[in-house]
């Protein structure tokens, strides 16, 4: 068997005929500058080929259900294993997906509660006993005399199938009627059932009228029904359709509370048998929030107080509001907060059936109507319900909030499911525990079970405890099992998938990971590296694309890509054991590892603008424990702390949303807090996050940063364009005119191939240029608009050096380290870190006010040491202009350059949420309680205090 994965002639993306031999069953780290070709080698070549070969070995039938990879541009790869990639992509945004369901821990919990859980009566708090036939007879005979009842045996409940044979057997046993999916049939007339759909079938065992002397017949019928339906019988009032459930299994004799069956599906909030009927198992209700409909109560109706109607060009909405105001004798210019309560209630929730005279003028005629007003909230609900347009739903959802379901209080399950407990806890209460808390609770559970239950629970508990252990090992002990997948960061969701893979126990597999250390504090890094080594030790090859110094030093084999980014990269600069690579003079990574290059520690820290602070008071959302803190304005401030310590809750959910609401009129609700003070010192706040800059391939860095407009204007101003009458629109690939209509400006045509991956064929009319022949006849310095879009940012800057409007935008993109990306590169192909830096460059190219607060969440994601140094220069330059930069960061190279640090913790989840230390890096390094301080201290001592005065001068 091959001892190496041998890659020969890899040319995917910017790779330049790369040959590399990677040792199997080892931990391999691929590093290098951003855009140097790391992902192209690891994911687009090695993983893609490993996955493709494995999938191609499956049958054509199986292949149609799998996403197939394109064959990478490589001469040969030998020694491959089936490949699994664990990428940074955030997990499902599905509101039904939780940490418990993704890791399958919740599935085992459902099984555990179904098998050893004890049902309790909500009325008495006592364990529920099963009912005897005599007790059932007594309950029925206690009903009013003359009550007509149907005795039904729920024979099939929510299961797929045709049930021909079963219905035939019932006929032979003498039953006359059945109810199928709510419709009553004579047994000979039951229609053929669709075997792919779920069905409910109840057998009518008897029809009775309550009267004296019925006891024996009733007992016989009940026993027949119980025998048919596994110990359950339904008694339905023929007139009111009211249903009483009797069970030989579990029922409360006092309140009559009955649990029909205790099966795993009863505990699933994704199954109608277990989900809370009020919220369908979501745990929350979405509603149109009056506070979002009227975000600023200081505005009047005339000035646009009603946000959903404020931007409309139609006069209809204004005339409706004028008519309501006139009806109540109110003024359109009175601020919303000063309008009478009756007027506000009518506008929001309607006139409650009372007619209002409305006067309209559509420009052609003036007319009046006299009818009830439905109210804006009701109007929005109706439009949301009735529309088929995704765009309309998206627009309307801006005015929605969610609140916990009133029935289940956020537990997501039926009362019957919540009544079943183990050691005093319902399944939803157990899911609210953190991973660390759940680990402790489940590990002790065995001692508290009855001997018989211990035997049943042994294997289930083994699976649960193992999975919780793996999640602990990758630093996620602060998450709760009920936490929604959509709220996890990319790093957290990647580590959850990593924990699931360790749990699967596979061997002989090739794992490819993309920066698993993202979002991890230095303290948790060691545990993550141990996890990766464990994957390797059970017989797998682990390839990690990583920039973290600890990970690089822990590698068995290191590959350094470079020397530059984009077209300047794509070659292997150094490879071998880390200590060998460290000696290579050509490797930039080696220079940082051996200390010849480093991010300098500033000689002095900025004190900030005298007396100017942004102060948060009483922040208490999620795990924050009534936190108050001051951020000195005019500084570079880092918010640090272990994962789950409360950094994002404090800065993004509380501070950013509160400031954006006040300064920018944003509609988002800030998290619970008392106040944010010091806003008078700021003009605006900008949150530069890692969400994609566009959802379609038509969005690109040029369109996002606004560089495409001056490029199109420039081409439209050329003599050839003027002679032909071409305007800027001619040079857009999004509208008819200049684009190629064969591919509608995409440059490629998608061809669906069943059993094979969809093929994107280069358009044979424009040959991938996106424009028609006439448009491409217009050139500037022998380059067409298509050639310009294909240039890298670096080339574009040189090409347009005489055009300041374009050159400056290219320069800003280059300053944030994106000189290697193509001007027209599809937004969908940019990584989260690249998208964040495109946004940063857009903000940098705006005129600075010197009173802006910039907030960045982990801006060093995906950045090499050299790129971090570049980014620091850009961010510090912003502060030198008088602005404030607030960064959530784990990277110690960034933290050591900060003017001020706010360290949250000490632990994650419930063990965190308080400020452990705040002050300059030197102050924080002295605080023993601070994990950040402990790891930061050596960084402050080891590197000399050098400063690039040009970039760090006081403004």
N, C-alpha and C positions, 0 to 999 in steps of 0.2 A: 504493500500500500504506500502511496506517496506520503512523504514526510512534510511536503511543502504544498502550498497553494501557489502554483506557478502561473503568473499572468504574463502574456507576451503580446506586445503591440497594441496596448490600450490607447484608443484615440477618442474616447467619448468626451464630448464638450471640448475643454481646452487641454486635455491630456496629449502629450507629445510622444506618441509611440512608446509608452511606458512599459518596461520589463521589470518585474519584481517577484521575488520568491519569499512568501510569508510562511513561517513555521506553523504547522498545524498543532492544535491542542495547546496553544499558548495565548497569552493576553497581548494583543497587538494594538498599539496606539498609533493612529495616523494624525499628524499635526501639520501646521503650516499656516501661512497668512490666510485671511479671508479671501476666498475666490481663487486659491492656488490649485484647486483640483482634488481636495481631500474627499469631498462627498462624491465627486465624479468617479474616483477610484473605488471607494468603499461601497457606496450604494448603487450608483448607476452602472458599474461594471461588475464587481465581484458578487454583490447581493443579487443584482438583476439576473445574472447568468445562472447562479445557483438556484434561484427560485424558478426561473424559466425551465431549466432542465428537469427539475422535480415535477413541475406541473405538466410538462409535456409527456412525462412517463405515465400519467393518469389517462383514463379512458376519455373519449370525446364527450361522453355524457357528463362526466364529472367536471371537465374543463369549462363547460359553459357557465358553471356557477362561480368560477374563480376569476380574479382579475389577472389577466395574463400580461407578462412583461415583454417589452420589445427586446429583440436581440441586441446587446450592446456592440459598439464598434470596437472589436478586439480580435486579434488573430487567433489566440487560443488561451484557454484557462484549464489547467489540470489540477487534480487533487481537491476538487470542490465537494462540499457536502450539501444536503438540503439546507437552505438558508432561511433564517427568520430575522426580520429587521424590527428593531424597537426604536421608533422615531419620536421626535419631540411633539408631534401633532397632538393637540388636546383631544381627549377622548370625546365620546358622544355628547352632543348638546341636548340629547333627548332628556326631557325632565323626569322620565321614569328610571333613568339609569343612575345608580348610586355606587359609592365605593364598595358596598357590600355585594351588589349584583355583579359588578365588573370582575371582582375577585372570586366570585362564586361562594363567598363565605355565607352570604344571606341564603343561598339555596340549601346549604347544610343546616343553617339555623332553622329554616322552615321544616326540614325533616325532623330535627331534634324536638322542636315544639310540638309537632304532630304526634311524635311517638312517646315522649315522656312528659309533655306538658299536662298540667292539671287545670281543668276549667273551673272558674269561680263565678258565682252569681254576682252581677253588678248590684243587685238589690240588697243582698244579705252579706256579701263578702265571704260567704262560705263555699267550700268546694261543692260542685254540682254532682248529684248522683244520677244514675240512670233510672228511668221509670218502668214500672211493671205494667202488664196489661190491665190489671185490676185498677191501678191508679189512673190509667188512660180512660177506662170505662167510667170511673167516678167523675172525671173532669167533663166528659161529654154529657153524662146524664144530668150534670149540674146546669147545663145550658137551658134557656127558656123552652118550655114544652111547645111543640109544634115547629121548632126550628128544623128546616130542611138542610140536610148535610150530604156532601159527597165524600166518601172515603177513597182517597187516592194513594196509590203506591208509586213513589217516584222511581221508576224502573231504570230510566236513563237520564243522567243529568250532565248536560253540556259536553257530550262526547260525540266524535265523528263516527259515521258508519251508516249502513243501509238498514240494518236490523230486520231484514226479511225473515230470517229463521226464527228470531226471538218472537216476532209478532205471530208467526205461524204456531209456535209452541203455546203462546197465550190463548190463541183460538182453540187449540186442542184441549186446553185446561178449562174451557167453558167461559172465559171472560168475553163480555159483549162489546165494551166500549174502551177506547183509549183516547187520551188527549196528547196530540203531537204538536210541539212548538206553539202551545196556547190554543189550538183548534181541536174541538171534540169531533171524533169520527166513530162510526160503527166499525168494528174490528175488520170487517170484510172490505171496507171502503178506504182503508189507509193508503194514501198515494205513495208512489216510489220516492224514497228519500235520497237526497244528494249525499253521497258518501264523503264528500270533501268538506261538508259543512257540519257544524256542531248542532246536536239536537237535544231536546228535552222530551221525554215520553213518560206520561203518567198513566197507570192502569186504573180504571174505575172499578174498585173492588165491591163497593156497595153504595146504594143510595138509601138514606134513612130519614125518618122524621122522628125527632126526639119525643118519646112518650114512655109511660111506665111499661115494665115487662120486656124491655128491649135488651136487657143486659147480656143474655147468652148469645143472641145473634150478633150483637156488637163485638163481644169478646172473640167470637169465631172470625168475624170479618177483619178485626184488627190483627189477629195472629196471621191470617192469610196475607194481609198487606205487609206486615213486618217481615214475613218470610220472603216476599217478592223483592222488597227494597232494602234489604240488609239492615233491618232494625229501625226503619223510619216509616212513619205514615203521616200523610197530610189530611187534615179534616177541613174541608172548605164549605163555608156557608153558601148555599146555592143562590140566595138572594143578594147578599152584600159582597160576595166573593172574598170575604175575610178568611184568612188562612190561619189555622193553628197547626203547629208542627209538634208531633209526638215522637219521642225517640226512646228506644230501649237503652240508648247509650247515656246521653247527658241532658238533664233538664232540671230547672230550679222549681221545687214544689210550691214555693211561696209566690214568686212573680210569674211563673210559667215560662221564664227565659230558657230557651232551648238552643242547643248547638246541634244542628242536624248531623254534622260529620266533622271529625277532626282529621283532616288530610293536609298534606303540604300545601295544596292550592288555596286552602283557607287563609294561609299567611302570606299569600302573594298579592301585592298591591297592583300587579299587572294582570290579574285574573278577576273576572267579574264575581267569582265566588268569594274572593277575599277583600276586594277593593271597597273602600268606603263609597257608598252609592252617591253621596252628596258631591264629592269632588273627583269621582272616578279614580281614586287611588293616587292623585297628585299631591294631596296634603295641603294644597292651597287653592284659592279661587282667584282668577284674574278678573279685575273689574275696572271700569273707567273711573279714574280718580279725579274728583272735583278739584283737588289741589294742583293737578297737572293741566286740567282744562283751563283753570285760572291761576297761572303760576305767579303772577305779580298782582296782588290785590290793590296796589297803589294806582294802577291804570284804570281809566274810565272805559265804558263800552265803546265810545268814539275812538279811543286811542288803542283799541285792540286787546282789551282785557281777556276776551274769549280766544284763547290761543288757536284752537282748531279752525276758527272762522277768520282769524286776523289776517292771514295771508291771501285770502280769496279775492279774486278780481271781480266776482259777481256782486252786484248790488243787493241781491236777494237777502243775504245774511244781515247786512246793515239795516235794511228796511224792516226785517223781522224784529230785530232788537229795538229799533225806533218805535215800532208799533206797540211792543210790550211795555217799553218805558212810558209811552204816552198813555196806555191803558191804566197804568198805576200812578200816573202823574209824577214820574221820576225823570231825572235829566240824564242825557247821554254823556254829559261831561263830568258827572259826579264819579269820584273814584269808587271802584267796586266795593272796597271795604266800608264805604259810607252809605251804600244803597240800603234801603229797607230789606229786612230778612225775607219778606214775602216776595219781593222782586227777584232776589237772588235765587230763592228756591224755585220760583216759576221758570226762570231762564235755564237753570240746571236740570230740574226734574219734571218740568211740565206744569200745565195749569190744572191738572187733576180733573179733566173732563169739562171744566168751565170754558165756554167759548171766549175768544179774544178777537177783536176786529183788527185785521192786518191790512195795511195799505201798501200796495206795490206799484212801482212805475218801471216798466221794462224798456222805456224809451219810445215805444210805439203807442202804448195806452196806459192809462192809470185805472187800477181796479182794486176792489176790496174783497176780502174773504172773512167769514165769521166762523171760526172753528177752534177747537181745543188745540193748544200747543203741546207737542210731545216732550219737549225738553231736550237740551243739548246732550246730556249723558245718555238718555234713551235713544236719541237720534244716532249717536256714535255706536251704541250697542247694536242697533238694528242694521246699520250699514256694515258693520264688521261681520255680522251673522250672514247677511245676504250676499256680500260681494264674492266674486270668483277671482278677483284680481289680487295677486300676491303683493303688488306695489301698494294698493289701497290698504291692505291689511297691515303692511309694514308701517305705513304712514299713521294709521289709526292706533297702532300698538304703542306709539310714543306717549299716548295719554292713558296707558294702562298701568296699574300697580297690582301687586299680588298681596293677599293676606291669608293667614292660616285658615283652613276650613273650619267653620263653626261647629260641625258635627264631630269630626275625629280629632280636632285641635292639632292638625298637622301630622297625626300618626299614620294616616293613609289607609288604615284598615277598618273593616266592619267591627262593631262592638263585640260580635261573637269571637273574632280572632283575638281582640285585645283582652278578652276575658280569660284566655288560656295563659297560665303563668308557669315559670320554672323559677324556683327560689325567690318567689315574690315579684318577678319581673316579667312583663309582657314582652313579646318579640320586638316591638317598636322601642320599648324602653332600653332593651339590650343593644339595639342598633344605634341608640343615641350615645353609647359609650365611645370613648376614644379607642383607637387601636390598642394603646397601652393599657387602658382600663379594662377593655374587653379581654385582653390577654390574661390579665390577673383573674378576672371573674370566671372565665371558662376553665382556666387551669385548676381552680379550686372546686369546680362544679361537681366533679365525680364524688367527692366526699359527702355531698349533701343529697345524693340521690338514693332511692330505695335500691336494695340489691338487684331486683329484677330489672329496674330501669338502667342500672349501671351497665349491665350486660348489653342492653339495646344501644345505649349511648356511646359505648367505648369507641367504636370505629368512627362515628360522626364527630365526636370531640377531638379525636386524633387529627382529622382533616382540618377542622376549624383552628385548632391550636397551631398546627404547622403553618397554615396560611397567615395567621396573625403574626407568627414569628418572623416570616419572610418580610412582611410589611414593616415590622419593627426594624429589621436588619437594613432596610434601605432608607431609614430615617423618616418614616411616615407615621410615627406613633401618635402624633397630635391630631390626625384626621379622625373623624367619626365615621362609622359604617354607613350612616344615613346621609352623609354629605353627597350632594348632587355631583355627578361627573362633570357637568358643564361648568362648575365653579372652580375646577382644579386648574392649576397652571400647567403649562406644557411639560415642565420638569417633573411635577408630581404625577401626572398621568403616565409619563414614560417610566417612572420608577414603579408605579403600580403594575404596569405590564411586565416589567423586569421581575418583580416579585412573583407574578403569576407563572412566568417561565421557569423560575427556580422550582416553584411548586410542582411543575409538570414533570420534573426529573428526567428530561430528555438527555440523551448522550449522542455523540457523533454528529452534532449539529453545528452549523456556522451561524453565530449570532453577530449581527452588525448593529451597533448602537451609536446614536447621534448625541453627543454631549450629555451624558446622563447626570453630570454634576450641576446642571443648570438649576438655580434656585436652592442649592444646598449650601448651608453654612459650612465653614471649614471643619467645624466639630463633627459634622455628620459625614464628611468626605471619607474618613477612614473606614466607616461601616460600609459605605457604598463600594469602595475598592475591595473590601473583604468579600462582598457579595459577588463581584465580577470574578474574583479569583476562585470562588467556590464553583461558579459556572464552569470555569476552565478546568478545575480539578476533577469534576465528575466526567470529563472526557469530551469537552466541546472546544471549538476554536472561537475566541471572542475578539472581534475587531471593533475598536472604539475610535470614533472621530472626536478628539478632545483637545482643549487648550489649557486645562487645569494642570498646574505644575506638579502637584502630588500624583495625578494620574500618569503624567508623562514619565515621572521618575519611577513609578511602580510597574511600568510595562516590562514584559519579557523581551519585546521587540518593538523598536520605534522606527516609524517611517516619517521623514520630514519632507513635505512638498514645497515647491517654490520655483524659482527664487522670489518671484513677485506674485501679483494677482492677475486673473484674467489671462490675456494672451502672453503676459510675462511669466506665467506660472506653468503648471502642467508637467513638471519634471520632478523626479525624485532627487533631492539634494543630498540627503544622507539617510542611511538605514543601518540598523544593527541594534545591539544592546544600548540602553540609554547612555551608559558611561562611554561607549565608543562614539556615539553621535555627538556627545558633548565636546569631543576634541576636534570636530570638523570645523575648520575656519570659515567655510562657505555657508554654514547653516545659521540663519538668524535665530532660530529656536535655541541652538547651542550657545549663542552669545548671551541669551537671557539666562540659560541654565547655569552657565559657568560664571555669571556675574560681570561679564565685560560690558553688557548693556543692561539698563534697568530704567524703570519709571522713577524719576527723581523725587525725593521728598523735599517739599518747599522749605526754604530757610525760615520764613515767618508765615503765620496764619493771618488771614484777613479778619479784622474785628467786626466787619459789617458796618452798615450805615448807623451812625450814632443814634441810640434810642429807638431804632425802628425794628420791631419784631412782628412776626405773624404768630398769634397765640391760639392754640386749640385748648378749649376747656371742657372737662367732663366727658371725654369720648368713652362710650361704653358698649359699642356694638360687638357682636361675636364674643371674643374672649377678652376684649379690652376692659381693664378694671378701673373705670373712672379716671382715665389718663388725661393729664394736662401737661402741655409742653410749649416752649417758645422756640421759634426758628428765627435766628438773626437774619434780617434781610440784607442783601448785598453780599452773600457768602455762598460757598459751595458746601452744601450740607448733605451728609450721608445718613440714611436711616438704615440701621443694621440690626442683626439679631438672628437667632436660629429660625429654621423654617417653621411656620405656624405660630410665630411669636406675636403676630398682630400688626406687622409693618404695612401690608396692603390695606388692611381695614382702617388703620389710622390715616394713612396718607391718601390712598385713592378713594376709598368708600366714604371717609369722613371729610378730610381737609379739602381735597380737590373738588368734590361734589358741592361742598358748602361754598367755596370761593367761586366756582364756576356759576353757581346759581345766582350769587350776588353780583358778580362782575360781568358775566357773559349772558345772563338771562337763561341759563341752561335749565332744562326741565327735570333733571334727575334729582331724586330725593337723597340728601346726604344721610349717612347712618346716624344713629342716636348720639347726640352730644349736646352740651349746654350752649356753647358759643364759639365763634371764631372771630378774634379781634385783630386789628391792624390792617384791615383791608384798604384803608384810606391811602396807604403807601404803595398800592399796586394798581396798575391799569388793566392787566389781563393775566389769565393763567392758561398754560398750555400743557396738556398731558400727552406726552409722546410715547404711545404704547407699541406693542408688537403685533397688533392686528393687521391683516393684509391691507395693502393700499388700494386694492380693487378686487372684485370678485370674478372679473372676466379677463381673458387674454388681451382684450382691447385696451385695458388700462396699463400704463407703463410709466417708468420714472419721468419721461418727458412730459406726459399729460398731467401727472400728479404734481410735479414741481412747477408747472406752468411754462416750462421751456419750449413746449411744442408750439405754443401760440406765436412767439417771436420767430421760431424757425419757419412756420408756415407763412407768416407775414413777410419774412425775408425772401422766400421763394416767390411769393406773389408780387413782390416789388421788382423782380428781375425784368430786364427789357423784353425777354422772350415771353414771359407771362403777360406783361402788359399788352404786347402786340396781339396775343391770343385772347385777351379779355379774361384771364384766370384771376380769381380772387383767392383769399386764404382758404376758403371752403374746398377749393379744388384739390388741396394738398392734405385733406383729411381722409383717412381710410374708414371713417365711421358713417359717412353720408355719400349718397349717390353723386356722381359727377366725375370725380377724379379717381375713385377706387376701381379695382377690378371687380366687375359684377359676377364673374364666374364663381369666385370664392367669397364675394361680398366683403372684400378687404381683409380676409383672414390670412391669405397667403397659402393656406392648406385646405384640403377638402376631406371631411371625415367619411370613411366608408365603413359601415358596420359589417363585421365578419363574425358569424355565429361560430362558436367553438374556438375561435382564434381572437387575439386582441384586435380591437378596432384599429383600422389602419388610417393614418393621416397621410394623405398623398399630397405632395407639393402641387399646387395648382398649375396645370399645364398651359394656361393662358398667360398668367403673369410670372410664372416660374418662382413663386414665393415672394415676389416683390410687393404685393398688396395693391399696386396702382396699375391703371391702364397705360397703354403704350404712349398715348398723347401726353399724359402727365409726366411720364418718365423722360420725355424729350426735353424738358426744362432742366438745365443743369447749372450748378454754380461751382466753379473751379473743377469742372469735369465730374462732379458728383450729383446724382439725382437725390430726391427726397428719400427714396428707399435706401440708398447708400448711407445717407446721414443717420437714419434710424438704426442701421446695422453697425455704426461705429461704436467704440467704447466711449465712455465719458471722457477719458483721457485724450483720445483722438479728437473728439468733438470740441474740446476746449482749445486744442491747437488749431483745428480747422476754422473755428469761428473767432479767432483771437482778435479780429478787427471789428467784431460785432459785440459790444459790451453787454447788451441785453441777454444774449445767449451765453457768452463766455462766462459771465459771472455766475450763472446758474450751474454751469458745468464745473466751475471752480469750487462752488460750495459742495457739490456732490463728491468731488475729489477730496476735499478737506475732511469729510467724514469717512474717508476710506473706501469710497465706492467708485474709484477711477476705472475699475476693471469691468463694471457691468455695462451692458449695451444700452444705448439711449432708448431704443424701442423695445427693450426686453419685456416680455409679458409679466405683469404684476404677479400672476399666479405662480411663477417660477422663482420668486424671491423668497428667501428664508425670513423667519420672524425678525431676526436681528437686522437683516438688510432692509426690510420694510420700515423698521423703526428709524434707521439712519436716513432713509429717503425722506421720511417725515421731518426728521431733525434738519436736514438740508433745506427743506421747504421753509421751515421756520427761520433758519439762519439767513435766508435770502430776503426776508422781510425787513423793513426798516425797524431797527431796535428802538424801543422807547426808553430802555434803561430802568423800567418799572414793571418788568414782566417776571412772573414766577414760572419756571420750567420744571415739570415733574417727569422724571424718567424711571421706569421700572426695569431694573437690570439691563442697562444699555450695553454692557460688555458681553452679552450673550453672543456666542459665535465668533468672538474676537480673539485674535492671537495677541501675544504681548506687545508686538510692534503696533498693532491696530489700536490697542488700549491706550498706548502712549499718544497716538494721533488724536483719538477721541478726547482724551483729557485736555489736550491743548485747545480743542474747539470749545469744550464746556467751560474751561477756565477763562477763555476769551469772552464768553458771554457774561461771566461774572464781572470781569474787568470793565465791561460797559455799564455796570451798575445793576444788572439783573440778579435774580436769585435762582440758583439751580439746586433742586431737591432730588436726590437720587436714592432709590432703594437698591442696595447692592451688597453682594457677598465677597466680591473680588477685593482682596487686601491691597492690591496695587492701586486701586481707585480710592479705597478708604483712607490709605495713608496720606493722600494728597488733599483730603478734605479740610475745610476750615473749622467745621463743627460736626460732631457725630451725635446722633440720638440712637441709643442701643436698647432695643426692646427684648423682653424675655422674662425670666431667665431660660425657661423651657418653651416648648411649643404647646399649642392647644390650651387646656385649662391651667397648665403650669406656667403659662406666659401671660402676656397682656399687660405688663407693667414696664415702666422705664427703669432699666437696670443702671444705666450710666448716660450722662450727656456732658459734652464739653469738647475740647480739642482732642485730636488723636492721642496726644501725650497724656491728657487727663484720663481718658477712657482706658488707656493701657495700664493704668495703675489700679483700676477697680477689679478686685479679685473675683467678684460675683459675675463679672462680664466675660462670657466665652470669647466675644469679639476682642476684648482687651487682651486676653491671654495670647491669642494668635497674632494680634497686631504688634505687640511689643517687639518681637525679633525683627519685624520688617522696618520698624523705626530706627533700630540700632544698626542693623546690618548694612543698610545702603547709605552712602554719604549724602549730605544735605546739599544737593546741587539744584540750581533753579534756572530755568530759561527765562531771563528777565523780560524778554520781549513779549512773551505770552502771559506773564503773570504780574505785570505792572498794575499798580492801583489806578483805578479810573479817576 
